[in-house]
Structures are given as structure tokens and as C-alpha cells.
Amino acid sequence: MNPWIPYPAEVIEKRREALRVHTLRLRIRDEAIRRAYRFRPGQFNMIYVFGTGEVPISIVSDPDESGFLDHTIRVVGKMTAALVGLKEGDTVGLRGPYGSWWPLEEARGMDVVIVTGGLGCAPVVSVINYVAHRRDRYGRLKIFHGVKTPKDLLYRARFRAWQKHPDTEVYLTVDHPDREWKYKVGVVTNLFRQVRIDARKSAVMMCGPEGMMKSAVRDLRAQGVPADRIYLSLERNMKCAIGFCGHCQYGPRFICKDGPVLRFDQIQEWFGKDEL
């Protein structure tokens, strides 16, 4: 298939997650393309709104749930506002999947540690769902998620459901609690001092603001987690998704085709540097 040509996809469901955040469920209209479509957790699609433009969005559904594709979208500009403004039955253009994926095969038999911060937790939702539905393949699942305020917490129902799965721990924290907040208070990295992480058998998968991830990597490395078992999902201004335009260059790599999921030991020379 031509990587430049989007194929039509229909909005079959729209779900509100929080203020200015919605999940769109899309179904590729062409049955043959829909059956052939395959992705891995961590990859993304380029979604095109006719007359407005195109934007990369992480796929948050389970790869074994064939027939539809879920994408969680936060309104941050004209393109994302146009996506969230769509209704059931509307058509978008979709091309993908693109990019690298989370190391779920390599993590078999290990504890899976998920670290997220802010509103950017969508790239790890597919990981959590994948592990939750296949508990016999992995050790403990530990989810650390931090936001600024309780109103910023997405996926409330999903967090409650994930917590009920066997061998699963969910830790939620906010910087600024309200009177109804029942969980932890403080930045997400504070949780590492309160919860034991077995550095010998843990694979860490992380996304969120790069400042948060920089602090989290530092603390995890201090606890003995090897650099080659820490994976980050990075965001950059992606336009083409195939490494052609150069907008998302990151050192010698391109986030769209070498990422967005990158192993820390492969990028530590550039990670955290300003203007990169």
C-alpha cells in the first residue's frame, strides 16, 4: 500500500474521557484493508480530517480486538479540535500503523512497570490492556500515574477495572489534591520510594512530559534498573510518519520510524537535552 495515501475510516463510537479529551473508535471502511491491518501496542496512526489536516495519534486498543481502532485525543490545537468535533458516522482518512512498539515479547515472565505523567498516558493504555488480558505471560503489573489535579485524571473507570486484575497494583498521585482525593499526593517519582520495584526482573515502559521521564529514569537507574530495560515513548512534531520530512529528527534517529518507543540506553546521549 502507498504510505502517502490515507484510507477512509468511519467514526463508529465517540467516548468522553475528561474535559477536552475523547476516545474515537474508528473502523476502516474497506473490508479487505480492515482484515489485513495489523499493529503492535505503542504504534500510531496518522489521522486526516478532510479540509483541516493530519495528526499522529497513538492506538490505544488491543491488537487482538480486530475490526476497530481506538484513539484517545486531547484538544491542543486546530487539528485535534477538529477530530474531537467529529460525530458517529463521519469519515476520516487513516494511514498506518507507524513506528516502533513496546517490548512485550521481551518482557514475558518479567514484572511490567508502567510510569506515566500528565495527560500523556495514552501510549501505554494498549500495554496495560495487553498485559491485563494475558496475565499468565507476565509477573506483576505495577502502574504509576501522576497528574497535576484530580480533574486531569483520565480513564478513571479503567484504572478501577485494572486494579481488580490479579497481580496488578495501581498507584495514583496528584500535585494539588482536592477534598475528595483519596490517593497519593506529590509527583509520580515520589512513589518509587514507597513501592518496591524488583530491579532484577522488571521492564519499565514510560510516557509523559520529558522532565518527568528524566527524573523517573534517574530514580529507577539509582534503584538498579538497567538502562536497557527502560523504554520511553517520545513525542515530536511528526508530519510524514516515514522519516522523509525530517521534522522529528532526534539525534541520529527519527521519532516517527525509529520511535516513538525507544530504549533508554540507545538515546541517553541525547535524552533531556534542551532544544532537541
C-alpha positions in Angstrom: 0.0 0.0 0.0 1.1 3.5 -0.8 2.3 5.0 2.6 1.2 8.5 1.4 -2.4 7.6 0.7 -4.9 7.5 3.6 -7.8 5.0 3.5 -11.3 6.0 4.6 -12.3 5.1 8.1 -15.6 5.7 9.9 -16.2 7.0 13.4 -18.3 4.3 14.9 -18.1 5.5 18.6 -17.1 8.6 20.5 -16.5 8.5 24.2 -15.7 11.4 26.5 -12.7 10.6 28.9 -12.3 14.1 30.5 -12.6 17.8 29.7 -11.4 18.2 26.1 -10.3 14.6 25.9 -12.2 12.0 23.9 -11.7 8.5 22.5 -12.7 7.9 18.9 -13.3 4.3 17.7 -12.6 4.0 14.0 -13.4 1.3 11.6 -11.6 1.1 8.2 -14.3 1.1 5.6 -12.7 -1.3 3.1 -13.2 -4.8 4.4 -10.0 -6.2 2.8 -7.8 -3.5 4.2 -9.5 -3.8 7.6 -8.8 -7.6 7.7 -5.2 -7.1 6.7 -4.5 -4.3 9.1 -2.2 -5.2 12.0 -0.5 -3.2 14.7 1.5 -3.6 17.9 1.0 -1.7 21.2 2.9 1.6 21.1 2.4 2.3 17.4 0.4 5.2 16.0 -1.8 6.2 13.0 -1.8 9.4 11.0 -5.4 10.6 11.0 -6.6 13.0 8.4 -9.6 15.3 8.8 -10.7 16.4 5.3 -10.1 20.1 4.8 -8.2 20.5 8.0 -5.0 18.4 8.1 -3.4 15.3 9.6 -2.1 14.4 13.0 -0.3 11.4 14.6 -2.4 9.7 17.3 -1.5 6.6 19.4 -3.5 3.5 19.0 -4.9 2.5 22.4 -7.0 -0.6 21.6 -5.8 -4.2 21.9 -4.2 -5.6 18.8 -6.4 -8.8 19.1 -9.6 -6.8 19.0 -10.0 -6.8 15.2 -12.4 -4.6 13.3 -11.9 -1.3 15.1 -9.1 1.0 16.3 -9.4 3.3 19.4 -7.5 6.6 19.6 -7.6 8.9 22.6 -7.3 12.6 21.6 -6.7 15.7 23.7 -7.6 19.0 22.3 -4.4 21.1 22.0 -5.0 22.9 18.6 -7.0 23.2 15.4 -6.4 19.6 14.2 -7.2 17.8 17.5 -10.2 20.1 18.0 -11.5 19.0 14.5 -11.0 15.4 15.4 -12.9 15.7 18.7 -15.6 17.6 16.9 -16.4 14.6 14.7 -19.6 12.6 15.1 -20.5 9.0 14.8 -20.8 8.2 11.1 -18.2 10.8 10.0 -15.3 9.7 7.8 -11.6 10.4 8.3 -8.5 9.4 6.4 -6.2 6.9 8.1 -2.8 5.7 7.3 -0.5 3.5 9.4 0.4 1.8 11.6 3.8 3.5 12.0 6.6 3.5 14.4 8.2 1.1 16.9 6.3 -0.7 19.7 6.6 -1.7 23.3 8.8 -4.7 24.1 6.0 -7.0 25.2 7.6 -10.2 23.9 10.9 -9.4 25.5 9.1 -8.7 28.8 7.5 -12.1 29.1 7.9 -13.6 32.5 9.0 -10.2 34.0 7.3 -7.6 36.1 5.9 -4.8 33.9 6.2 -1.3 35.4 4.2 1.4 33.8 5.1 5.1 34.6 3.1 7.9 33.2 2.6 11.6 34.0 0.3 14.4 33.0 -2.3 13.9 30.2 0.0 11.9 28.0 -0.8 8.4 29.2 -2.5 7.2 26.0 0.6 5.5 24.5 0.7 3.0 27.4 -3.0 2.2 27.6 -2.6 -0.6 25.0 0.3 -2.0 27.1 -1.9 -2.2 30.2 -4.8 -3.7 28.4 -2.5 -6.2 26.7 -0.9 -7.4 29.9 -4.2 -7.3 31.8 -5.7 -9.7 29.3 -2.7 -12.0 29.3 -1.8 -12.2 33.0 -0.3 -15.7 32.8 2.5 -14.4 30.5 3.9 -11.7 32.9 4.8 -11.2 36.5 3.3 -8.3 38.5 1.9 -5.3 36.7 2.6 -2.0 38.5 1.0 1.2 37.2 2.3 4.6 38.4 0.3 7.6 37.2 0.6 11.2 38.2 -1.3 14.3 37.2 -1.5 17.9 38.4 -5.0 17.9 39.7 -7.8 15.3 40.1 -9.7 16.8 37.2 -6.8 15.8 34.9 -7.2 12.1 35.7 -8.2 10.3 32.6 -9.5 6.7 32.4 -11.0 6.7 35.9 -13.2 3.7 35.2 -10.3 1.8 33.5 -8.0 2.4 36.5 -10.6 0.9 38.8 -11.0 -2.0 36.5 -7.3 -2.6 36.1 -6.8 -2.6 39.9 -9.1 -5.6 40.1 -6.9 -7.8 37.9 -4.7 -10.3 39.7 -1.1 -9.4 40.5 -1.8 -5.8 39.5 -1.0 -2.6 41.5 -2.3 0.8 40.6 -0.8 3.9 42.3 -2.3 7.3 41.5 -1.0 10.7 42.7 -1.7 14.4 42.1 0.4 17.5 42.7 -2.6 19.5 44.0 -5.4 17.4 45.6 -8.9 18.5 46.4 -11.0 17.4 49.4 -12.3 14.3 47.6 -8.9 12.9 46.6 -8.2 9.6 48.3 -4.9 8.6 46.8 -1.3 9.8 47.0 -0.1 13.4 46.8 3.1 14.5 45.1 5.0 13.9 41.9 4.9 10.4 40.4 8.6 9.8 41.1 7.9 10.0 44.9 6.1 6.7 44.5 9.3 4.9 43.8 10.4 5.4 47.4 7.1 3.9 48.6 6.7 0.9 46.4 9.3 -1.9 45.9 10.4 -2.4 42.3 12.4 -5.6 41.7 15.2 -4.2 39.5 16.4 -7.7 38.6 13.2 -8.7 36.8 11.3 -5.6 35.8 10.7 -4.0 32.4 9.8 -0.3 32.6 7.6 1.4 30.0 7.1 5.1 30.4 5.5 8.1 28.7 4.6 11.7 29.7 6.4 15.0 29.9 10.1 14.7 29.3 11.0 16.4 32.5 9.1 13.8 34.5 10.6 11.0 32.5 14.1 12.4 33.0 13.5 12.3 36.8 11.9 8.9 36.7 14.8 7.4 34.7 17.3 8.9 37.2 15.5 7.4 40.2 15.0 4.0 38.5 18.6 3.8 37.5 19.6 4.6 41.1 17.5 1.6 42.2 19.4 -0.6 39.9 17.0 -0.9 36.9 19.3 -1.5 33.8 19.2 1.1 31.1 18.4 -1.5 28.5 15.1 -2.4 30.4 13.7 1.2 30.4 11.6 2.2 27.4 10.3 5.6 26.7 7.6 6.9 24.3 8.7 10.3 22.9 6.7 12.9 21.1 7.9 15.3 18.4 6.4 17.2 15.6 5.7 14.4 13.1 4.4 15.3 9.6 5.1 12.4 7.2 5.5 9.4 9.6 8.0 7.7 7.3 11.3 9.6 8.0 11.1 11.7 4.9 10.4 15.3 6.1 12.9 15.4 9.0 10.6 17.3 11.4 11.0 14.7 14.1 14.8 14.1 14.0 16.2 13.2 17.4 20.0 12.9 17.3 20.7 10.3 14.5 17.1 8.9 14.7 13.6 9.9 13.6 10.9 9.5 16.1 8.3 8.6 13.5 10.1 5.5 12.2 12.8 4.7 14.9 10.4 5.6 17.7 8.2 6.6 19.3 9.2 3.8 21.6 12.9 3.9 22.3 15.2 2.0 24.7 16.9 4.4 27.1 20.4 3.1 26.6 20.1 3.9 22.9 19.2 7.5 23.4 20.7 8.5 26.7 23.3 10.7 25.0 20.5 13.0 23.7 17.7 12.5 26.2 16.9 15.5 28.3 19.0 18.0 26.2 17.3 21.3 25.5 16.1 22.1 22.0 16.5 18.5 20.8 
